[in-house]
Amino acid sequence: MLVATDLAEIRASGALRVLAAVDDDPAWFSLRSGPAPGFEREVLEGFARLQKLRFEVVPIVRWEDAIPMLIRQEGDVVGGISATAERRQRVDFSAELLPVRVIVVTRRPRPPIRTLAELRAARLVIVPNTSWSEALEKAGVPTARALKVADIADGIEAIRVGHADATVSGLVDFFLQRRRNRDLELGMTIGEAQSSAWAVRKGSPELRQALDAYLAQLRAGANWSRLLVKYFGDDAPAILGREPIS
């Protein structure tokens, strides 16, 4: 069996294997193909078509397994991952897909959390082993006593039923969750701005370069704006950092 290590081997195998979290919001990455497979999936499907490759999804059950699975060559690309300094020590990243900001989320009637003092005093629910929880730790916010859940949807539910006061998430995740729960409130931003990008093995420079070239071409055309509007609507300018978050 041919082991795909870089773009030439991937082409020879005939398939692009994309590692994706099973709990991703379908508007971001659906595990099923279709007319609206999610923003990131639709973008990556375009790359696969350009390279004349089948598109194969490799499910990630536990997010902390994403990079180990990539290193073990169980997939070729990890989708929807923040390019943190710690992760860059283990894998390489494509150019930015979307900017990432970690924000505090509460639910009305509770007021938004605007300061670290308020955040430290709140009952938190977190998704561990994510860049979101890492941002809390770097900001000096204790997480040992926080309620731990599997995904952001569970975190929002914990707030709704009164088991917690607040959680943290990425900005895109907040907007997607707010479509289902209009009482969600946006609070302070934690840490520095990051990038959502695609992770590849350090031995895959040709794949990384091809992904970068594809993204640059996509952004230069009308299809990029079409995809942003299709999946994010009026929230797209805020996600891109071109308008204030509200």
Secondary structure in CASP SS format (residue, H / E / C, confidence):
PFRMAT SS
TARGET T0000
AUTHOR 0000-0000-0000
METHOD secondary structure of the structure
MODEL  1
M C 1.00
L C 1.00
V C 1.00
A C 1.00
T C 1.00
D C 1.00
L H 1.00
A H 1.00
E H 1.00
I H 1.00
R H 1.00
A H 1.00
S H 1.00
G C 1.00
A E 1.00
L E 1.00
R E 1.00
V E 1.00
L E 1.00
A E 1.00
A E 1.00
V C 1.00
D C 1.00
D C 1.00
D C 1.00
P C 1.00
A C 1.00
W C 1.00
F C 1.00
S C 1.00
L C 1.00
R C 1.00
S C 1.00
G C 1.00
P C 1.00
A C 1.00
P C 1.00
G C 1.00
F H 1.00
E H 1.00
R H 1.00
E H 1.00
V H 1.00
L H 1.00
E H 1.00
G H 1.00
F H 1.00
A H 1.00
R H 1.00
L H 1.00
Q C 1.00
K C 1.00
L C 1.00
R E 1.00
F E 1.00
E E 1.00
V E 1.00
V E 1.00
P E 1.00
I E 1.00
V C 1.00
R C 1.00
W H 1.00
E H 1.00
D H 1.00
A H 1.00
I H 1.00
P H 1.00
M H 1.00
L H 1.00
I H 1.00
R C 1.00
Q C 1.00
E C 1.00
G C 1.00
D C 1.00
V E 1.00
V E 1.00
G E 1.00
G E 1.00
I E 1.00
S E 1.00
A C 1.00
T C 1.00
A H 1.00
E H 1.00
R H 1.00
R H 1.00
Q C 1.00
R C 1.00
V C 1.00
D E 1.00
F E 1.00
S C 1.00
A C 1.00
E C 1.00
L C 1.00
L E 1.00
P E 1.00
V E 1.00
R E 1.00
V E 1.00
I E 1.00
V E 1.00
V E 1.00
T E 1.00
R E 1.00
R C 1.00
P C 1.00
R C 1.00
P C 1.00
P C 1.00
I C 1.00
R C 1.00
T C 1.00
L H 1.00
A H 1.00
E H 1.00
L H 1.00
R H 1.00
A H 1.00
A C 1.00
R C 1.00
L E 1.00
V E 1.00
I E 1.00
V C 1.00
P C 1.00
N C 1.00
T C 1.00
S H 1.00
W H 1.00
S H 1.00
E H 1.00
A H 1.00
L H 1.00
E H 1.00
K H 1.00
A C 1.00
G C 1.00
V C 1.00
P C 1.00
T C 1.00
A C 1.00
R C 1.00
A C 1.00
L E 1.00
K E 1.00
V C 1.00
A C 1.00
D C 1.00
I H 1.00
A H 1.00
D H 1.00
G H 1.00
I H 1.00
E H 1.00
A H 1.00
I H 1.00
R H 1.00
V C 1.00
G C 1.00
H C 1.00
A C 1.00
D C 1.00
A E 1.00
T E 1.00
V E 1.00
S E 1.00
G E 1.00
L H 1.00
V H 1.00
D H 1.00
F H 1.00
F H 1.00
L H 1.00
Q H 1.00
R H 1.00
R C 1.00
R C 1.00
N C 1.00
R C 1.00
D C 1.00
L E 1.00
E E 1.00
L E 1.00
G E 1.00
M E 1.00
T E 1.00
I E 1.00
G E 1.00
E E 1.00
A E 1.00
Q E 1.00
S E 1.00
S E 1.00
A E 1.00
W E 1.00
A E 1.00
V E 1.00
R C 1.00
K C 1.00
G C 1.00
S C 1.00
P H 1.00
E H 1.00
L H 1.00
R H 1.00
Q H 1.00
A H 1.00
L H 1.00
D H 1.00
A H 1.00
Y H 1.00
L H 1.00
A H 1.00
Q H 1.00
L H 1.00
R H 1.00
A H 1.00
G C 1.00
A H 1.00
N H 1.00
W H 1.00
S H 1.00
R H 1.00
L H 1.00
L H 1.00
V H 1.00
K H 1.00
Y H 1.00
F H 1.00
G H 1.00
D H 1.00
D H 1.00
A H 1.00
P H 1.00
A H 1.00
I H 1.00
L C 1.00
G C 1.00
R C 1.00
E C 1.00
P C 1.00
I C 1.00
S C 1.00
END
